[in-house]
Amino acid sequence: MIVDIHAQIMDVDRIPYLVGAIFLTMIAGMVTGPVSGNANSFLWGVCDVLFGRIGDRMDRRSRSRSDLMFRGFLFTTVLLFLVLLLSRVLEGHNMPFLEVVMVAACLTSGSVWYIILKLYFALDQHGSVDGAFYGLSRSSRVDLNSTDDYGITRTGLAYAAISFDKGLVAPSLWYLIGGMPMLLIYVVLSFTAWRYGKCGFTKGFGSVPLALEKMMGFIPSLFAGFLFSAASAVTPTAKMHQAILSWWGRKNRAPYEEGGTVLSAIAWPLGVSLGGAVQDISGSSLKKVWIGAEGATAQLDHKHLQRGIFMNVIAHVLFVLALLVAYIYAGKML
């Protein structure tokens, strides 16, 4: 029965390509670091370079909300049309290594570890590491000049969690379900939501991609949150019972647009409070809610980054193990 369920939901023959892409992303990201300071997926970076300024020109704050929503819809539609054309060009090849590289270009992992570790050493050495803050600011789209060291640490910890969800788990699951076309569709929607959604505080331009991304990303975000909760069991100083409570508590949980389940799953067990008002790099004010258990501290130091990246790595390991278990259950390794 389990094999039948796998066959109905996803193509398990894609799992070896996906696992290979994940390891490639891990290794390449840690060796090279983020491309032009952007630790998100390579395809996000390409879309940002090619279309980012076009979207900025369309996103005029002086326009009405309905007009901005229509502009955002047109912008998103054009990008989706282009990636569907790209998927048609790429389909039909019989080159496993090319498949791995293409999937890896849509994921992120090692480059996130790179910038978080760089930030850790910068805070430990009081800002003496060159470029440590630029990578986090560009990747999270938060103006770090608008906050203090506590806020910078909160931003880094939140980005380590959110990037695992939007940059690894969600695109991976959509690749297993629908191959390259569905993977590219999700990556474009998550890019536009990241670039223009402003964590839900958009004036209208990012509303459509935010809504579409939520439709595709909600279930994967629950799985990403589960993996982070499971990772808290072996994370130093993390409290497993708080990880469980984060799923049932009604207060101090993250709205989906601000990070969702995975953000609560890292804040609660570590006993920290994430969120708070910040300014994004376009100058917009983002008044995020505070996330964390009662009595959690918002005064984070660099050691919290160490625990956060440890939890992130363990969640990666659990995700890969889950993929391999699914492959075994499907009878591919028996």
Residue pairs with C-beta under 8 A, 6 or more apart in sequence:
2 329
3 329
3 330
3 331
6 12
6 326
6 329
6 330
7 330
9 176
9 177
10 173
10 176
10 177
10 326
11 176
11 177
11 179
12 176
12 326
12 327
12 330
12 332
13 332
14 175
14 176
14 179
15 176
15 323
15 324
15 326
15 327
15 332
16 327
17 96
17 99
17 100
17 103
18 103
18 172
18 175
18 176
18 323
19 320
19 323
19 324
20 100
20 104
21 100
21 101
21 103
21 104
21 107
22 104
22 107
22 109
22 168
22 172
22 316
22 319
22 320
24 100
24 101
24 104
25 104
25 107
25 108
25 109
25 110
25 111
25 168
26 109
26 110
26 113
26 316
27 110
28 104
28 110
29 39
29 108
29 109
29 110
29 111
29 112
29 113
29 114
30 110
30 111
30 113
30 114
31 110
32 111
33 39
33 111
33 114
33 115
33 118
33 135
34 40
34 111
34 114
34 115
34 135
34 138
34 139
35 42
35 45
35 111
36 45
36 138
37 131
37 134
37 135
37 138
37 139
38 44
38 45
38 48
38 135
38 138
38 139
39 108
39 111
39 112
39 114
39 115
39 135
39 136
39 138
39 139
39 163
40 108
40 111
40 139
40 163
40 167
40 194
41 105
41 106
41 107
41 108
41 167
41 171
41 187
42 104
42 105
42 106
43 105
43 106
43 184
43 187
43 191
44 108
44 167
44 187
44 190
44 191
44 194
47 79
47 188
47 191
47 195
48 191
48 195
51 75
51 79
52 195
54 75
55 75
55 192
55 195
55 196
55 205
56 282
58 71
58 72
58 75
58 205
59 68
59 71
59 72
59 196
59 203
59 205
59 206
60 68
61 203
63 71
63 204
64 204
65 203
65 204
66 204
67 204
68 202
68 203
68 204
68 205
68 207
69 204
69 205
69 207
69 208
71 205
72 192
72 196
72 204
72 205
72 206
72 207
72 208
72 209
73 208
75 192
75 205
76 188
76 189
76 192
76 208
76 209
76 212
79 188
79 191
79 192
80 185
80 188
80 189
83 184
83 185
83 187
83 188
84 181
84 184
84 185
86 184
87 180
87 181
87 184
90 102
90 180
91 180
91 181
93 99
102 180
103 175
103 180
103 183
106 171
106 175
106 183
106 184
106 187
107 167
107 168
107 171
107 172
108 163
108 167
108 168
109 164
109 167
109 168
109 316
112 139
112 159
112 160
112 163
112 164
112 167
112 312
113 309
113 312
113 313
114 135
115 132
115 135
115 136
115 139
115 156
116 136
116 156
116 159
116 160
116 305
116 308
116 309
116 312
117 309
118 129
118 131
118 132
118 135
119 132
119 133
119 135
119 136
119 152
119 156
119 302
119 305
120 156
120 302
120 305
120 306
120 309
121 129
121 132
122 128
122 129
122 132
122 133
123 149
123 152
123 153
123 301
123 302
123 305
124 302
127 133
133 144
133 152
136 142
136 144
136 152
136 155
136 156
136 159
137 143
137 144
137 281
138 281
139 159
139 163
140 155
140 158
140 159
141 194
141 195
141 280
141 281
141 282
142 155
142 278
142 279
142 280
142 281
142 286
143 278
143 279
143 280
143 281
143 283
144 151
144 152
144 155
146 278
146 279
147 155
147 276
147 278
149 301
150 298
150 299
150 300
151 276
151 278
153 300
153 301
153 302
153 304
153 305
154 272
154 273
154 274
154 275
154 276
154 298
154 300
155 278
156 305
156 308
157 266
157 267
157 270
157 272
157 274
157 300
157 304
157 305
157 308
158 259
158 263
158 266
158 274
158 275
160 266
160 305
160 308
160 309
160 311
160 312
161 228
161 259
161 262
161 263
161 265
161 266
161 308
161 312
162 259
162 262
162 263
164 224
164 227
164 228
164 262
164 312
164 315
164 316
165 217
165 220
165 221
165 224
165 225
165 259
165 260
165 262
166 190
166 194
166 217
167 190
168 224
168 316
168 319
169 220
169 221
169 223
169 224
169 227
169 319
170 186
170 190
170 216
170 217
170 220
170 221
170 224
171 183
171 186
171 187
171 190
172 319
172 323
173 219
173 220
173 223
174 182
174 183
174 185
174 186
174 216
174 220
175 182
175 183
178 185
185 216
186 213
186 216
186 217
189 209
189 212
189 213
189 216
190 213
190 217
192 206
192 209
192 213
193 206
193 209
193 210
193 212
193 213
195 206
196 202
196 205
196 206
196 209
197 206
197 207
197 209
197 210
197 213
197 257
198 206
198 280
198 282
198 284
198 286
199 257
199 258
199 259
199 280
199 286
199 288
200 210
200 255
200 257
200 258
201 284
201 285
201 286
201 287
202 210
210 257
214 256
214 257
217 256
218 256
218 260
221 256
221 260
221 261
221 262
222 261
224 261
224 262
224 265
224 315
225 247
225 260
225 261
225 262
225 264
225 265
226 265
227 315
227 318
227 319
227 322
228 243
228 262
228 265
228 266
228 311
228 315
229 243
229 244
229 246
229 247
229 265
229 269
230 315
230 318
231 311
231 312
231 314
231 315
231 318
232 238
232 239
232 240
232 242
232 243
232 265
232 269
232 270
232 311
233 240
233 243
234 314
235 269
235 270
235 307
235 310
235 311
235 314
236 307
236 310
237 270
237 271
237 307
238 269
238 270
238 307
238 311
239 268
239 269
239 271
240 269
242 268
242 269
242 271
242 293
243 265
243 268
243 269
245 268
245 293
246 253
246 264
246 265
246 267
246 268
246 269
246 293
247 261
247 264
247 265
249 268
249 293
251 294
252 264
252 273
252 289
252 290
252 291
252 292
252 293
252 294
252 296
253 264
253 291
254 260
254 261
254 263
254 264
254 267
254 274
254 275
254 289
254 291
255 289
258 275
258 288
258 289
258 291
259 274
259 291
263 274
263 291
264 291
266 274
266 308
266 311
267 273
267 274
267 291
267 292
267 293
267 296
268 292
268 293
268 296
270 304
270 307
270 308
270 311
271 292
271 293
271 295
271 296
271 297
272 292
272 296
272 297
272 298
272 300
272 304
273 290
273 291
273 292
273 296
273 297
273 298
274 290
274 291
274 292
274 298
275 288
275 289
275 290
275 291
275 292
276 288
276 290
276 298
277 285
277 286
277 287
277 288
278 286
278 288
279 285
279 286
280 286
290 298
292 298
327 333
328 334
